[in-house]
Amino acid sequence: MADMESEKSPQTYGSHQAPAHYEPGDGCLTTVVRIPVRIVVLLVVVPVRMVWDLLVVCGRAAERVLLRPLGRALAWVFENVFTPLGLATTWLAVFIGKALFVWPWVALWRYVVVPVVTYGLVVPLVWVYRQLLTPLGHGIAWLVEHLLVAPAGWLYRRLLTPLGHGVTAVLAWLGRALFVWPWVALWRYVVVPVVTYGLVVPLVWVYRQLLTPLGHGLAWLLTMIGRGIVWPWVALWRYVVVPVVTYGLVVPAVWIYRHILAPVGREIAAAVGVAWRIAGYISRAVGRAIKWFAWNVVGRPVRWFYQSVCTPVGHAVRDTIWRPAKKAAAEAGLAVRGALQAARDTVRAAREAIWSAGRDPVRLRQPMEPGVRQARTLGSTTTVPGAAADPEISLHKRG
């Protein structure tokens, strides 16, 4: 069983803590660089990780002890001081702005401009339009319609329309005979034949029989000349420049990157990761040691002093001084309140008796019985005759 556990434990540790597998073919350079790089990186990273953890702890403590209460205090101040002050200032500014710049102009518009314009301009104009201009316009329209429009329409329909149709037909025939038919004949029988057989046909023949073969020959000649000029440069690029750049620059650079820079960079990155984790373990151990030392040197004595000294003293003070003093104060308050209530009742009865005697002198000479005071029930505003008047003191105040 122990052998099995000893066989399993390295695998478990290795699966969680060992760095990732590297690509095959790294060579001896990786093996030579790995250990020194990790040692150097560990020596550099451990102080950085400890400072980082210290800053994180200080930041969390500052956030918990200083920033969070400060934020709550600022929020409370903003909510309970600045917000009401801002609302009051805004309300006051709006009120002053309305009182200075809105209400005077509204009052001027509502009580001066609108009545003056309405009753001094609009109403007279509407009256003039309805009572004078509208009947006058209707009369003028009736006269124009019956004296001018109707005769002109009859004249246009009976005389001008038939005469216009005949004149239009004659003018259209003359216009065609003078301005259309001669030009159509000239275009169709003179211009088109002359241009077609005197210009277009010879140009087409010259293009097909002379210019096209000449252009093909010139194109072939220019192609041959261009190939003779370009081919040497193409051969120089293909057989000189490309091989020199490929095998003299690109291939060595790729080999250096693949076999030197990439393994070294990968080892540095892996070393930084491993060193960061190891530094974290070291920083955590140092922090736990400081915490243990602080707890055993400061925290444990303080807790013992609080539990063994402060708590019994506080309980004794509460049980022997605070509670009896509170009870005595409550009883004294009840006694004083009862005395004040009795004095108020006496003064009220005397005042009522004097008032009644002033209103009814006969009743003053008759012996009077003390009146029964109507007391209110707790939790209601109604009075109950015959009920004794008790001071309305809550159970909380009675203790």
C-alpha positions in Angstrom: 0.0 0.0 0.0 2.8 2.4 0.8 4.6 1.5 -2.4 1.4 2.3 -4.4 1.0 5.6 -2.6 4.7 6.5 -3.2 4.2 5.6 -6.9 1.0 7.8 -7.2 2.2 10.9 -5.3 4.9 11.9 -7.8 2.5 11.6 -10.7 -0.1 13.7 -8.8 2.5 16.3 -7.9 3.9 16.4 -11.4 0.5 16.7 -13.1 -0.2 19.9 -11.1 3.2 21.5 -10.7 5.4 20.5 -13.6 5.6 22.9 -16.5 4.0 22.0 -19.8 5.7 19.6 -22.2 8.0 21.1 -24.7 8.1 20.5 -28.4 10.4 17.7 -29.5 13.6 18.6 -31.1 14.6 21.5 -28.9 18.2 20.2 -28.7 20.9 20.7 -26.1 20.5 24.5 -26.1 17.2 24.2 -24.2 18.6 21.9 -21.6 21.6 24.1 -21.1 19.6 27.3 -20.8 16.7 26.0 -18.7 18.2 25.7 -15.2 20.3 29.0 -15.2 17.4 31.0 -16.6 15.0 29.6 -14.0 17.4 30.4 -11.2 18.0 34.0 -12.4 14.3 34.6 -13.0 13.4 33.2 -9.6 15.9 35.5 -7.9 14.4 38.5 -9.8 10.7 37.5 -9.5 10.6 36.6 -5.7 11.0 40.2 -4.5 8.6 41.5 -7.1 6.0 38.9 -6.1 6.4 39.6 -2.4 6.1 43.4 -3.1 3.0 42.7 -5.2 1.3 40.5 -2.6 2.1 43.2 0.1 0.6 45.9 -2.1 -2.5 43.7 -2.7 -2.9 43.1 1.0 -2.5 46.8 1.8 -4.9 47.7 -1.0 -7.6 45.3 0.4 -7.1 46.6 3.9 -7.3 50.2 2.8 -10.4 49.4 0.8 -12.0 47.6 3.7 -11.0 50.1 6.5 -10.7 53.4 4.7 -12.2 53.6 1.2 -15.4 51.7 1.9 -16.4 53.7 5.0 -15.2 56.9 3.3 -17.4 56.1 0.3 -20.4 55.4 2.5 -19.8 58.7 4.4 -19.5 60.6 1.1 -22.7 58.9 -0.2 -24.5 59.8 3.0 -23.3 63.4 2.9 -24.3 63.6 -0.8 -27.7 62.1 -0.2 -28.6 64.0 3.0 -26.7 67.3 2.6 -25.9 68.1 -1.0 -29.0 66.6 -2.6 -31.5 68.6 -0.4 -29.3 71.7 -0.7 -29.2 71.2 -4.5 -32.9 70.7 -4.7 -33.6 73.7 -2.5 -31.1 75.8 -4.6 -32.7 74.6 -7.8 -36.2 75.4 -6.5 -35.2 78.8 -5.4 -33.4 79.6 -8.7 -36.4 78.3 -10.7 -38.7 80.5 -8.6 -36.6 83.6 -8.9 -36.2 82.9 -12.7 -39.9 82.5 -13.2 -40.6 85.6 -11.0 -38.1 87.7 -13.0 -38.3 86.4 -16.5 -41.5 84.4 -17.0 -44.4 85.6 -14.9 -44.0 89.3 -15.9 -44.0 88.5 -19.7 -46.9 86.0 -19.2 -48.9 88.6 -17.4 -48.1 91.2 -20.0 -49.1 88.8 -22.8 -52.2 87.6 -21.1 -53.6 90.8 -19.6 -52.2 93.5 -22.0 -51.2 92.2 -25.5 -54.0 89.7 -26.0 -56.9 91.9 -24.9 -55.5 94.9 -26.9 -54.9 92.9 -30.0 -58.2 91.0 -29.7 -60.6 93.9 -28.9 -58.6 96.6 -30.6 -57.6 94.9 -33.9 -59.1 91.5 -34.5 -62.7 92.2 -33.5 -63.0 95.4 -35.7 -61.3 93.6 -38.7 -63.7 90.6 -38.3 -66.7 92.9 -38.1 -65.5 94.9 -41.2 -64.9 91.6 -43.1 -68.3 90.1 -42.2 -70.5 93.2 -42.4 -68.9 95.1 -45.3 -66.3 93.3 -47.4 -68.2 90.0 -47.7 -71.5 91.5 -49.0 -69.5 93.9 -51.3 -67.5 91.0 -52.7 -70.6 88.9 -53.3 -72.2 91.8 -55.2 -69.1 92.4 -57.4 -68.8 88.7 -58.1 -72.5 88.5 -59.2 -72.0 91.5 -61.5 -68.8 90.1 -63.1 -70.4 86.7 -63.6 -73.6 88.0 -65.2 -72.2 91.0 -67.1 -68.8 89.8 -68.4 -68.3 86.1 -68.0 -71.6 84.9 -69.4 -71.4 87.0 -72.7 -67.7 86.2 -73.1 -68.4 82.5 -72.8 -71.3 82.7 -75.3 -69.1 84.6 -77.8 -66.2 82.0 -77.4 -68.5 79.0 -77.9 -70.6 80.4 -80.8 -68.0 82.4 -82.9 -64.4 81.9 -81.9 -64.3 78.1 -81.6 -65.6 77.2 -85.1 -63.4 80.0 -86.7 -60.4 78.8 -84.8 -60.7 75.2 -86.0 -60.6 76.2 -89.6 -57.7 78.7 -89.2 -55.8 76.1 -87.3 -56.2 73.4 -90.1 -55.0 75.9 -92.8 -52.0 77.1 -90.8 -51.0 73.5 -90.0 -51.1 72.5 -93.7 -49.1 75.6 -94.8 -46.5 75.0 -92.0 -45.9 71.4 -93.1 -45.7 72.4 -96.8 -43.2 75.2 -96.1 -41.1 73.9 -93.2 -41.3 70.1 -92.9 -41.7 68.3 -96.2 -38.8 70.1 -98.1 -36.3 69.3 -95.3 -37.5 65.7 -95.0 -37.0 65.2 -98.7 -33.6 66.9 -98.6 -32.5 64.6 -95.7 -33.8 61.4 -97.2 -32.8 61.7 -100.9 -29.7 63.9 -100.7 -27.8 63.9 -97.4 -28.2 60.2 -96.4 -27.0 58.8 -99.9 -24.1 61.3 -100.1 -22.8 60.6 -96.6 -23.3 56.8 -96.9 -21.6 56.2 -100.2 -19.3 59.1 -100.2 -17.8 58.9 -96.7 -18.9 55.9 -94.6 -18.2 53.1 -97.2 -14.7 54.3 -98.1 -13.7 54.8 -94.4 -14.9 51.3 -93.5 -12.9 49.8 -96.5 -9.8 51.7 -95.4 -10.2 50.5 -91.8 -10.7 46.8 -92.7 -8.2 46.5 -95.5 -5.4 48.8 -94.4 -5.5 50.0 -90.8 -6.4 46.6 -89.2 -3.4 44.6 -90.7 -1.0 47.5 -90.1 -2.1 47.6 -86.4 -1.7 43.8 -86.0 1.8 44.0 -87.4 2.8 47.0 -85.1 1.4 45.2 -82.1 3.4 42.0 -82.9 6.6 44.1 -83.4 6.1 46.0 -80.1 5.4 42.7 -78.2 8.7 41.2 -79.5 10.6 44.3 -78.6 9.1 44.4 -75.1 9.9 40.7 -74.5 13.5 41.4 -75.5 13.7 44.2 -72.9 11.8 42.6 -70.0 13.0 39.0 -70.2 16.5 39.8 -68.9 15.1 41.6 -65.8 12.7 38.7 -65.2 15.5 36.2 -65.4 17.6 38.3 -63.1 14.8 38.5 -60.5 13.9 34.8 -60.8 17.3 33.2 -60.9 19.5 35.7 -58.9 17.6 38.0 -56.5 15.0 35.4 -55.3 17.6 32.6 -54.5 20.0 35.0 -52.9 17.3 36.6 -50.6 15.7 33.2 -49.9 18.8 31.1 -49.1 21.0 34.0 -47.8 18.5 35.9 -45.5 15.1 34.2 -45.0 16.3 30.6 -44.4 19.0 31.6 -41.8 16.6 34.0 -40.1 13.9 31.2 -39.9 16.5 28.8 -38.6 17.7 31.2 -35.9 14.1 32.0 -34.8 13.1 28.4 -34.8 16.1 26.8 -33.1 17.4 29.7 -30.9 15.0 32.5 -30.3 11.8 30.4 -29.9 13.3 27.9 -27.4 15.0 30.7 -25.4 11.8 32.7 -25.3 9.7 29.7 -24.4 12.1 28.8 -21.6 12.0 32.4 -20.3 8.2 32.4 -20.3 8.0 29.0 -18.6 10.7 30.1 -16.1 8.7 33.3 -15.3 5.5 31.2 -14.8 7.3 28.7 -12.5 9.1 31.5 -10.6 5.9 33.4 -10.2 4.2 30.3 -8.6 7.1 29.6 -6.4 7.3 33.2 -5.3 3.6 33.0 -4.5 4.2 30.0 -2.3 7.1 31.8 -0.6 5.1 35.0 -0.2 2.2 33.1 1.2 4.4 31.3 3.7 6.0 34.6 4.8 2.6 36.1 5.2 1.3 33.2 7.3 4.4 33.4 9.5 3.9 37.2 10.0 0.2 36.5 10.7 1.1 33.8 13.2 3.6 36.0 14.9 1.2 39.0 15.1 -1.6 36.8 16.4 0.5 35.2 19.1 2.3 38.4 20.1 -0.6 41.0 19.9 -3.9 39.4 19.0 -4.0 36.6 21.6 -3.1 38.8 24.6 -5.6 41.5 23.4 -8.3 38.9 23.1 -7.5 37.4 26.5 -7.5 40.9 28.1 -10.9 41.7 26.4 -12.5 38.4 27.4 -11.0 38.1 30.9 -10.9 41.7 32.0 -13.0 44.1 29.9 -16.1 41.8 29.5 -16.5 41.0 33.3 -15.9 44.6 34.2 -18.4 45.8 31.7 -21.0 43.3 32.9 -20.5 44.3 36.5 -20.8 48.0 35.7 -24.0 47.2 33.7 -25.6 45.1 36.4 -24.5 47.1 39.5 -24.6 50.7 38.2 -26.3 51.2 34.9 -29.5 49.1 35.3 -30.3 50.3 38.9 -29.6 53.9 37.9 -31.9 53.5 34.8 -34.6 51.9 37.0 -34.4 54.6 39.6 -34.5 57.3 37.0 -37.6 55.7 35.4 -39.4 55.5 38.8 -38.5 59.1 39.6 -39.8 60.2 36.3 -43.1 58.3 36.9 -43.4 59.9 40.4 -42.7 63.4 39.0 -45.2 62.8 36.1 -47.9 61.6 38.6 -47.3 64.7 40.8 -47.5 67.0 37.8 -50.7 65.3 36.6 -52.3 65.7 40.1 -51.4 69.3 40.2 -52.8 69.9 36.7 -56.1 68.1 37.7 -56.4 70.3 40.8 -55.8 73.5 38.8 -58.3 72.4 36.2 -61.0 71.7 38.8 -60.4 75.0 40.5 -60.6 76.8 37.2 -63.8 75.1 36.2 -65.3 75.9 39.6 -64.4 79.6 39.3 -65.7 79.7 35.7 -69.0 78.1 36.7 -69.4 80.4 39.7 -68.8 83.4 37.4 -71.6 82.3 35.1 -74.1 81.1 37.8 -73.9 83.0 41.2 -76.7 80.9 42.7 -74.8 77.7 42.1 -71.8 79.1 44.0 -73.9 79.3 47.2 -75.0 75.7 46.9 -72.8 72.9 48.1 -71.3 71.2 45.1 -70.2 67.6 44.7 -66.9 66.9 43.1 -67.6 66.1 39.4 -66.7 62.8 38.0 -64.0 63.2 35.4 -64.4 61.4 32.1 -61.2 59.6 31.3 -60.1 58.5 27.8 -59.4 54.9 27.2 -56.0 53.9 25.8 -56.0 53.5 22.1 -59.2 55.5 21.5 -60.4 59.1 21.5 -63.8 58.4 23.1 -64.5 59.2 26.8 -65.9 56.7 29.3 -68.0 58.2 32.0 -67.1 57.0 35.5 -63.7 55.6 34.5 -60.8 56.7 36.7 -58.3 59.1 35.1 -55.0 57.4 34.9 -51.8 58.9 33.4 -51.4 57.7 29.9 -47.9 56.3 30.2 -46.6 53.6 27.8 -45.4 50.2 29.0 -42.0 51.0 27.7 -41.7 54.1 29.9 -43.0 52.2 32.9 -40.1 49.8 32.7 
